[in-house]
Amino acid sequence: MLIVVLVVLAVFLAGAILWWRSMAATQRTLNARDPELAVVVAQIRERQTALAEPTLGLVPADKPGFSKLGGRPDLPAGVAHPQGERGARKFLAQLDLAEVGAAGGPDWLPDTGRIYAFYDDWRHGFSDVVTILHDGLDAAAAATEGEAAFPERRVGFEAGRSGPSIDWLGVDYRGLGGWVEDLLTPEPEGPAHRGGGYPDEIQEDRFPLLCEHMVRGLPDPDYGGEVPPDIERAAEDWRLLLQVDSDSDLKMNFGDGGRLYVFIRRSDARRGEFGKAVGAWHTY
């Protein structure tokens, strides 16, 4: 009996998917007859292309260096492991900024130094869910003592380009019909650990506004409401510093297979003021 139910369910889901695709294709055909809508869609595509920036995938390293995910942090002497609400924060990642620059990373990062990311899941919903430390002197570093929260993976960098999603741009896509599918950024295959550019959103937050509201101590923004001009301008400076995905090999899981994001103003990053970074996460 259970097998029959599962077969019926599978057939139903397959039919629903085919119906949705058919409806989207039909809507796109209707929209194609609307020259004004076609112009709007073309303008959105142009914005996405024009605003694209370098991003670096954090991939397993061929020749292990300093940069890594998980394990224990290699901190300079005298730098303490950050504490959270209930003990030591979980170490997520460390990146050598010289390696990042040599791989073609964002030009708003310093050319030298190292950054470290620590996570406190008890701070979910707060801007300091991730703490970033910055060592700008390249002092000698050594692994700290204690048990690692996650297995270690030394990483290298895979250069790419990253454009903003329609959520990031604040596009109201309710009137775009089937064209929306063409404007969506593709969902990454497998864990998407990377730095620079724009995030792979799971939910429909408009992250630039969310970050700006966080640092100003304002309530979560009304994404459908009117944005004050000063906040709109200030929000344009925010970029993705680090994205850490749920990864079974690293025993990382954020919510229900979600992603953890760290954002920073490009102007703050250029000055090495990484303490002003803010964190957020999305889950399914």
Secondary structure as the mmCIF struct_conf table of DSSP 4:
data_model
#
loop_
_struct_conf.conf_type_id
_struct_conf.id
_struct_conf.beg_label_comp_id
_struct_conf.beg_label_asym_id
_struct_conf.beg_label_seq_id
_struct_conf.end_label_comp_id
_struct_conf.end_label_asym_id
_struct_conf.end_label_seq_id
HELX_RH_AL_P HELX_RH_AL_P1 LEU A 2 ALA A 32
TURN_TY1_P TURN_TY1_P1 ARG A 33 ARG A 33
HELX_RH_AL_P HELX_RH_AL_P2 PRO A 35 ALA A 50
TURN_TY1_P TURN_TY1_P2 LEU A 51 LEU A 51
STRN STRN1 GLU A 53 PRO A 60
BEND BEND1 ASP A 62 LYS A 63
BEND BEND2 PHE A 66 PHE A 66
STRN STRN2 LYS A 68 LEU A 69
BEND BEND3 GLY A 70 GLY A 71
STRN STRN3 ASP A 74 PRO A 76
TURN_TY1_P TURN_TY1_P3 ALA A 77 GLY A 78
HELX_LH_PP_P HELX_LH_PP_P1 VAL A 79 PRO A 82
STRN STRN4 GLN A 83 GLY A 84
TURN_TY1_P TURN_TY1_P4 GLU A 85 ARG A 86
STRN STRN5 GLY A 87 ALA A 88
HELX_LH_PP_P HELX_LH_PP_P2 ARG A 89 ARG A 89
STRN STRN6 LYS A 90 ASP A 96
HELX_RH_AL_P HELX_RH_AL_P3 LEU A 97 ALA A 102
TURN_TY1_P TURN_TY1_P5 ALA A 103 GLY A 104
TURN_TY1_P TURN_TY1_P6 ASP A 107 TRP A 108
BEND BEND4 LEU A 109 LEU A 109
BEND BEND5 ASP A 111 THR A 112
STRN STRN7 ARG A 114 TYR A 119
HELX_RH_3T_P HELX_RH_3T_P1 ASP A 121 ARG A 123
TURN_TY1_P TURN_TY1_P7 HIS A 124 GLY A 125
BEND BEND6 PHE A 126 PHE A 126
HELX_RH_3T_P HELX_RH_3T_P2 SER A 127 VAL A 129
STRN STRN8 VAL A 130 ASP A 135
BEND BEND7 LEU A 137 LEU A 137
STRN STRN9 ALA A 141 ALA A 143
HELX_LH_PP_P HELX_LH_PP_P3 THR A 144 THR A 144
BEND BEND8 GLU A 145 GLY A 146
BEND BEND9 ALA A 149 PHE A 150
STRN STRN10 ARG A 153 SER A 162
HELX_RH_AL_P HELX_RH_AL_P4 ILE A 166 LEU A 169
TURN_TY1_P TURN_TY1_P8 GLY A 170 GLY A 170
HELX_RH_3T_P HELX_RH_3T_P3 TYR A 173 GLY A 175
HELX_RH_3T_P HELX_RH_3T_P4 GLY A 177 TRP A 179
HELX_RH_AL_P HELX_RH_AL_P5 VAL A 180 LEU A 183
BEND BEND10 LEU A 184 LEU A 184
HELX_LH_PP_P HELX_LH_PP_P4 THR A 185 PRO A 188
BEND BEND11 GLU A 189 GLY A 190
STRN STRN11 ARG A 194 GLY A 195
BEND BEND12 GLY A 196 GLY A 197
BEND BEND13 ILE A 202 GLN A 203
HELX_RH_AL_P HELX_RH_AL_P6 PHE A 207 ARG A 216
TURN_TY1_P TURN_TY1_P9 GLY A 217 GLY A 217
HELX_LH_PP_P HELX_LH_PP_P5 LEU A 218 PRO A 221
TURN_TY1_P TURN_TY1_P10 TYR A 223 GLY A 224
BEND BEND14 GLY A 225 GLY A 225
HELX_LH_PP_P HELX_LH_PP_P6 GLU A 226 PRO A 228
HELX_RH_AL_P HELX_RH_AL_P7 PRO A 229 ALA A 235
TURN_TY1_P TURN_TY1_P11 GLU A 236 ASP A 237
STRN STRN12 TRP A 238 ASP A 245
STRN STRN13 ASP A 247 ASP A 247
HELX_RH_3T_P HELX_RH_3T_P5 SER A 248 LEU A 250
TURN_TY1_P TURN_TY1_P12 LYS A 251 LYS A 251
STRN STRN14 MET A 252 MET A 252
TURN_TY1_P TURN_TY1_P13 GLY A 255 GLY A 257
STRN STRN15 ARG A 259 ARG A 265
HELX_RH_AL_P HELX_RH_AL_P8 ARG A 266 ARG A 270
TURN_TY1_P TURN_TY1_P14 ARG A 271 GLY A 272
HELX_RH_3T_P HELX_RH_3T_P6 PHE A 274 LYS A 276
STRN STRN16 VAL A 278 HIS A 282
#
